[in-house]
Structure formats: C-alpha cells, structure tokens
Amino acid sequence: MGRVYNFSAGPAVLPEEVLREAADEMMDYRGCGMSVMEMSHRSKVYDDIIKTAEADLRSLLSIPDDYEVMFLQGGASQQFAMIPMNLMKNKVADYIVTGQWAKKAYQEAQIYGKANKIASSEDKTFSYIPDCSDLPISPDADYVYICENNTIYGTKFKTLPNTKGKTLVSDVSSCFLSEPMDVTKYGVVYGGVQKNIGPAGVVIVIMKKELITEDVLPGTPTMLKYKTHADAQSLYNTPPAYGIYICGKVFKWIQKMGGLEAMKKHNEEKAKILYDFLDESSLFKGTVVKEDRSLMNVPFVTGNEELDAKFVKESKAAGLENLKGHRSVGGMRASIYNAMPTEGVKALVEFMKKFEMENK
Ligand SMILES: *Cc1c(COP(=O)(O)O)cnc(C)c1O
C-alpha cells in the first residue's frame, strides 16, 4: 500500500522528505541514543532543536526583533480565549466574521468583554471577503480580529483591513508560510500548525513584544498568559517537543525549496490548475467569489448531493483522499497546502474530468 494524495484540511499532508528524515532519526537522534520524543526538553540537544526552529522561522518570515515567537499548545481554538484575556485592556474588540473559525473567536471574546461584529460575509454563506477599507472601527477597540484564510469556505483576505491604527490580530492557521507576509503589519499572527507546518499539538504565536504584559484580565491562568511563555522562551513547562521538532524540519524544507516567494509561486501554479478546470467544467463549480479565492482550500460542488457523495467515494478509491467538504457546508473541498505536489493536483483534475464524462 503506497501513499495517497491527501487533500485533508487538517491534520494535513506533510513533505515526504520530512517524514523520511524523522523516520531515520526515530530510534537515535543524531547519535544521542534516543528519540526526540524521549529526551528532556531541558537538554542541550533539545534546546538546539527549538532555538534552531525559531531562528529558521524568523528568517523565513523576516520577523523583527521586537516580535516574540512562541510555540504553544491548546490548538488555534485556545487562542480564541487567550487573545481577549491578554489584550482586552478596554474590554472592547472588533471582529470581522468571514467563516466558522472567526465566528467562534468572536463568540469566545464575548465571554471577556464587548466583542463587536464590524463586518461579516455570513449573508452569502461566507463565500466572499467583505470590503474592509472603511469599517466602523470602535474608537476604544483593543484590537481588530480576522481569520486570514477561511479553511472551511475557501476565501482569503488579499488585502488586510484598514484597522485605522488599531492592532491587527490574525489567525493564519491555514495559510501559514504559504506565501510571504509582512509581520510588521500585525500585532499578533498565530496559527495551529497542523494545516501547513507540522503535526497537531503546536500553535505558533508571533506577537509584538509591547503587547505582552502582566496587565491581563483578572483570573487569567498562568498558562494562558503570553508573558509566562515569552519570558521562558516557550519552555515554561514541557512544550509539545516532538511537534516543534517536526515544524523545524518543515522550516528547513521550505528554505530548501527556495523560501516563501518560491512557495507562493508553487502554490499559485497548483491552485491555477484546479481553478482553471473549475471555471471551464460543465459539472463542477467553485463556490467562492473569484477575487477572494484561497490558494490553500478549494471548495467545489456538482450541485447534486448524491453526485457529490459518489464523487467522494470514487475519488477515495482512486487514491485521492479526504475530498469531502466540511460537515457544515457539504460538497467537496481540496486542501492543497505547501506539501501537496503539483502531480497531486493534476491527478485530481484528471479524475474530475473522467468523472464529468461518466456522469453527464
Ligand atoms: C483548523 C483551524 C482552527 C482550529 O484549530 P484547532 O487547532 O483545532 O483548534 C482555527 N482557525 C483556522 C483558520 C483553522 O483552519
């Protein structure tokens, strides 16, 4: 049984090279006689692994020194609470709701203060990104929140909202390291790594240092204060050590592939193959407004639920896995993250052509 083309939205495909390397190092990590899974996070060997991972991420994204990089746990979903607990000094924040993940973050923030929904695309089932050039930003908002790439609906912010000087907080879980980004435009950038960077269990938070203070909402647990983790360089307690090690390998792989500009080019080429086909197909159609299409998550439908189900079943049999759309929207979704090879997307389009012929 060989490997399949895995179009899962997350946990998702990882570079084969990284998996092989990890397999080679499984029993004995570079002569130290044990697996990375078995070693102390306080050891010299592990310290080198986490420091190198951070340095490589900093170099990939050109993260300036006045930003902290933290490797945390709890998934992206825990950030929905950590962000308001740590940043809601005035207890006011503005949310742009462009999908389920942004909506969950917005709902969570309501526990801690006044969360305002200043824009939404829910009226058209989140199939577009609203115009965010002149939104009613609250004068006392502590931050403006977005989910930059909407994993479930397949939309992406191509221009960042005009926050009128307020701190921008962005969930980049499903577009992390898929293309260059200017970190200095954000106060906080965070993402669960299981979409585009590594195994589930790690969330990376890149945060402007001046936002990291002891001035947090009363009752915030020690483990949920950014300051705890920033002061301890992500080693306050046992970190998700093995996951961080794999992330580090993926950073090296991206460097080897030519960095984020090269990733972007590669991702644009792959996405074009699929979108071009969707635009000309008489059976399949993309569900998202063209200008806002994601390079990472591509939802599509036939317009007939039974045919959709047949497609998912037959594609799986053909070695194309996890094409079923999110349970909240149905249809299909192909997640074509960094590690999905061009051949995978070509194989998908070939299969779609064949399916279209057979089901006209
Ligand atoms: C998957 C996902 C999440 C949730 O991640 P967990 O790590 O499961 O909490 C949040 N935001 C976005 C954009 C996602 O794609």
The ligand as a Tripos MOL2 file, in Angstrom:
@<TRIPOS>MOLECULE
LIG
   15    15     1     0     0
SMALL
NO_CHARGES

@<TRIPOS>ATOM
      1 C1         -8.3080   24.3910   11.9510 C.3       1 LIG1
      2 C2         -8.4710   25.8250   12.2600 C.ar      1 LIG1
      3 C3         -8.6980   26.2780   13.5690 C.ar      1 LIG1
      4 C4         -8.8650   25.3410   14.7400 C.3       1 LIG1
      5 O1         -7.6770   24.7180   15.0410 O.3       1 LIG1
      6 P1         -7.5110   23.7690   16.2940 P.3       1 LIG1
      7 O2         -6.0230   23.6390   16.3900 O.co2     1 LIG1
      8 O3         -8.2190   22.5150   16.0030 O.co2     1 LIG1
      9 O4         -8.0720   24.4660   17.4900 O.co2     1 LIG1
     10 C5         -8.7930   27.6320   13.7740 C.ar      1 LIG1
     11 N1         -8.6720   28.5110   12.7650 N.ar      1 LIG1
     12 C6         -8.4630   28.1080   11.4960 C.ar      1 LIG1
     13 C7         -8.3330   29.1190   10.4130 C.3       1 LIG1
     14 C8         -8.3470   26.7590   11.2070 C.ar      1 LIG1
     15 O5         -8.1490   26.3640    9.9420 O.3       1 LIG1
@<TRIPOS>BOND
     1     1     2 1
     2     2     3 ar
     3     2    14 ar
     4     3     4 1
     5     3    10 ar
     6     4     5 1
     7     5     6 1
     8     6     7 2
     9     6     8 1
    10     6     9 1
    11    10    11 ar
    12    11    12 ar
    13    12    13 1
    14    12    14 ar
    15    14    15 1
@<TRIPOS>SUBSTRUCTURE
     1 LIG1         1 GROUP 0 **** ****
